[in-house]
Structure formats: structure tokens, C-alpha cells
Amino acid sequence: MKPFLILQLRPETEASDDEFTAILTKSGLSAKEVRRVRLDQDPLPADLRLENYAGVIVGGGPGCVSDTPEQKTPVEARIEDAVLSLMPEITARDFPFLGCCYGIGILGHHLGKVVSKERYSEEVGTSDCSLTKAGQSDPVLVGLPEQFEAFVGHKEAIQRLPEGCVHLISAPTCPYQMIRFGENVYATQFHPEADSDGFEVRINIYKHKGYFPPEDAQKLIDMCRAADVHAPEKILKNFVERYRG
């Protein structure tokens, strides 16, 4: 079996390691079945050839593609450039791709620069998601209920559906929660890998990053622990099962 390429964008080791473990656990992959690249530490492999992988999974991160160059740290700019450099080939080949949170920003920016902070930011917590008609028949969403909760927390969002994309999941607070380009390129605004433990880790790490007032951290942790969030992880499992062969 070809490995999956997991690209991580978080410069905080605790957050990156926790996300990596969550992706493996929720997808059913083992560490031997993936190639992990932390783009905050390493460049894309010089020998990277998409045909050597079953698919690409991109994690989340604190950066925003809609920030100006002056607003981005050198690390954030380098990470963003690395991921964006892969998108022309991924979309041209319709190569299996799953972008989680930051990944939908990368896809939306590549396809039409339709990502901004104009509308649809969501505070840290849960979002009430619903499958669209197209989502109800998509193979990566098999087994998901028509309505479910998912963990979110983002400052920017897709403002309009890029050309060539299908709208799969919506929410009242942010309409484009999941989209598909072509037949195999997927991205979610929410975090399909996240559970309450993982979100507690991120809340503590990012409480000074402008997502919420730092003094609200414990309140948000309590809210996330009380939430019933299990359905989104099925997306990771379905994606891997569809493409691992």
C-alpha cells in the first residue's frame, strides 16, 4: 500500500503532535502507513512525487491565507508557500486530498482567492453542520448523520463557492463547512480529527492568538467537553478507506 502524506502546519510541537496522533487514530492509519512532514521545521521533500502516495492530508494551523505579507511571520509565510506549491498539481490531477481547517483556506485561495475575514468567522466551539443534497451521496460522507456537531475556531472563511467545487456540508454560521473540487479533492472548515481532549490542548496553546479572550479559556474547555462531537471523524476514516487501496 502506498503511504499517505500528512503535512502539518502547526509550529507548536505539543499541538502538532496531538493533531498527528488524532489523525492517525481517527483515520485508522498507523505511523508506518504515513509520511509526516512538519512544514514549520522542514521543507517539502525534494523527492516528493504525488504518484508515490495514496493521498495527501493537510492539518490545521494558526495562520491565515488572507493575511497580508506583513501580517505573516516568516514561518507562516514559508508554510503557506510550501502547501500552495502543491495545489496546482493536486487540482490538475484531481489527486486525493483532504485539507482540514487551514486546508480549506489553501484550496479556496488557490482556486479563486475567495478566502477572507469579511464574513463567517466562528468562535472556538461547535458548529451545527448539515449535509447538503450532494453531501448525502458523497462517498467520503457515507455513514454521517444529516445533522451533526463539529469543532471549529477560525478567523477567515470561504466567502463564495469556487468554480468547479461542490458544496457538501453547510452550517448557519459559516455556509462552506466542506467542499469538494473535482471528484477527489476535499476540504473542511471544521476539524474532522478533533475531539474534546484535542481541543482542550489547542485552547490552552492558542489562548493568546486572538481567537477568544484568554480569560474565557476554561469556559470554552468546559463547553467543548460537554459537546457530543463524534461524527466528523468518520470523514477521515472514509477518506483513507476510499484511497488506501
Salt bridges, closest charged atoms under 4 A:
ASP17 OD1 - ARG36 NH2 2.86
GLU19 OE2 - ARG10 NE 3.05
GLU33 OE2 - ARG244 NH2 2.80
ASP40 OD2 - ARG38 NH2 2.79
ASP47 OD1 - ARG35 NH1 3.49
GLU51 OE1 - ARG93 NH1 3.11
ASP67 OD1 - LYS117 NZ 2.38
GLU80 OE2 - LYS72 NZ 2.78
GLU89 OE2 - ARG93 NH1 2.78
GLU122 OE1 - HIS154 NE2 2.63
ASP138 OD2 - ARG180 NH1 2.54
GLU193 OE2 - HIS191 ND1 3.39
GLU193 OE2 - ARG202 NH2 2.60
ASP195 OD2 - LYS26 NZ 3.23
ASP197 OD1 - ARG225 NH2 2.62
GLU200 OE1 - ARG225 NH2 2.60
ASP216 OD1 - LYS219 NZ 3.90
ASP228 OD1 - HIS230 NE2 3.21
GLU233 OE1 - LYS26 NZ 3.87
GLU241 OE2 - LYS237 NZ 3.48
